[in-house]
Amino acid sequence: MKHFLIAIGLSVLLVACGDSEMISKANSGDPQAQFDLAMAYREGKDIQKDLQSSFKWLKEAAKGGHLEAQYELAKDYAVEAEGNRETARLGVGTAIKYFARDYGFAVQWFHEAAQKGHVGAELELAKLYFAGWGIKQDDAKAKKWAEKAKEDGNKDADKLLADIAAGNRPDTGFGKVRGNPVGSGTGKSGIDF
């Protein structure tokens, strides 16, 4: 009943904004509509900015197989609570509950997107393998994913490949915060693909 009332309230709000079709599609499980709604909430585009709702819809779209949602969700898990995104800067009280940094979940979603050829996810997955954050450190896999990213046109892959060759491991993660060690997060930390 609670979810039904929330959906009705959200529908009324979006009807007022002219997006009733998008919310209807999102509620029916359309990953593209869920992603569009997540981005609308994130950016405050034609709707009140609501980062919790954005994250909720982003997760739904990612679970539904939406490639860009998987990549964005992975970035949120890697970055959000570290102060690089607006939620943490605004000091939203529930930021940690909804956006806690967890490289294990970041690895999971970067891997999903990288497997489908998302060039940004390929590079980020390579970085996490190289650093050993959220996943077992593996230079061979880091190199493999960085080479794939380079092959797919990522201009930043050369720098990572040079760092891998030189053994220049980063000591901080996204947002210049120390990475969480394997197994410390709530996600699938320590998993291996």
N, C-alpha and C positions, 0 to 999 in steps of 0.2 A: 504494500500500500504506500509506504514511504517513497519508494522509487517511482511509483506511478504519479504521486503528487509532485515530486521533483520534476519529472518529465513534463507534466502539465504546466507547472510554473515556468519551466524553461521554454516550453513551446509558446506560451503567451508572450514571454519576453521577446523571443525571436520573431514571432508574428508581427509584433510592434516594430521590429527592425527589418521586416521583409524577408526573413530567412526561414520561414516555416518549412519549406521543402527540404532545406539542408538538415534541420533538426529531425524531421520525419525520417529521412534517409539514414541519418546517423543512428537514431533509435532502432531502426530496423536492421542495423548491422552493416551498412555500406561503408567500407574502409575509407574510400575517398571522401565521403561526406564527413566521416569522423575526423579525418585529418584536417579538412577545411575548417571544421568547427573548432578543432584544437588551435589552429593557427589564428582564427578570428578571435578567440578568447585570449591567446597569448599577446596579440598585437592590439587588442581593443578595437578591432575593425568592425564597425557597424554593430557593436555590442560592447557592454561594459567589460573591461579587462578583468579576467579572472584566471589566475595562473593555476589554481587547483583544478578548475574545470578543464583547462587546457591540457594539463598533464593527464587527467582521467581519460579524455577523448583520444589523446595521443597514444596512450597504452592500448586502448581498444582498437585503434587503427593499426598499430603495430602487430597486435595479436591476429588481426584480420589479414596480415600479409602485406600491408602497405609499405613499400620500400623506404620512402622518405620518412615516414613515421618511425620506422625501426631505427633509422640513423639519428633522427632528432631525439628519440627517446634515449638512445645510448649516450648521446651528448649530455642530455639532462642528468642521467645517472653519473656521468663522469665529472660534470662541471657544477651543477646547480648550487649545491650547498657550499661551494667554495668561494662564492662572492662574484663570479663572473657574469651571472645572470641577474636579472632584475629582482627576482624573488628574494634572494639573499640580501641584496643591497637595500631593499625596502624593509627588511626585518620582519617579514610576514611570520607570525607566530607559529604557523604550522609548516613552515618551509622544510624543516628537518623531517617531519613526518612524511611529507609528500615528495620531497626532492632530495633526500639524503644521498650524499655521494656514495656510490657503491660500484666499484670497478668490476665486481663480479657480474652484476646486471649489465653494465656497460659492455663487457666482453660478449655476453650473450647476444645482445641486440646488434652490436657491431658485426659479430659473426654472421647473424641472420642476413643483414644487409650486404655484407661483403660476399657471401655465397651467391648472392643474386647480382653481383657486379657493381655495387655502389662504390665508386672510386674513393670517396671520402672515408667510408667505413673500412675499406681495404687498408688505407694508410693508418687510421686510428687503431685498428686491430694489430697491425705490425708494431706500432709504438707500444701497445700494451704487452705484447709478447716480448718485446725487447726489454722493457722495464720490469716485467714480471708482476704487474699490478692486476689483480683479479684473475690471474691465470698463471700457470707455471711458466717461468722464464724459459724462452726457447729461441735462441738466436737464428736457428735454421728456419723456423716458421716465421719469425719476424722478417727475415730476408725475403722469404717466399712471398709474403703479403706485400712488402714494400716494392718488390719487383713487379708484382701484379698491378699495384697502384701506378707505378711508373709506366708500365705497358699500356695502362688504360688512360694515361694522360695527366696524372697528378704531378704537378710541377715541384711539390715539396718532397717527393719520394727520394730524389737524389741526395738531399741532406740526410735523411734518415739512413739511407744505404751507406753513406760515408760514415755516419756515427756508428752503425753496426760494425762496419769493417774496422774502425779504429777502437771499438769497445767503449765509446763515450756514452755510457748509460746515464740517463737523466736521474737526478736525485729528487726532483719534484714532479708532481703530476700536473694535470690540467689546472690552470689558475695559479701556478707556482706554489701549490700546496703539496706536501709530501704525500706520495701515493700510499694507499692502504695496502698492507702486505697480503699475500695470498691467504685466503681463508678468514679474513677479518670482517668481511662484509656480510650482508644478509642475502646477497644474490648467490649465483652459482660460482662463488669464489673458488679458485683452485681447479676449475674444470679444465679439461683439455679437449681440443677439437682436432 
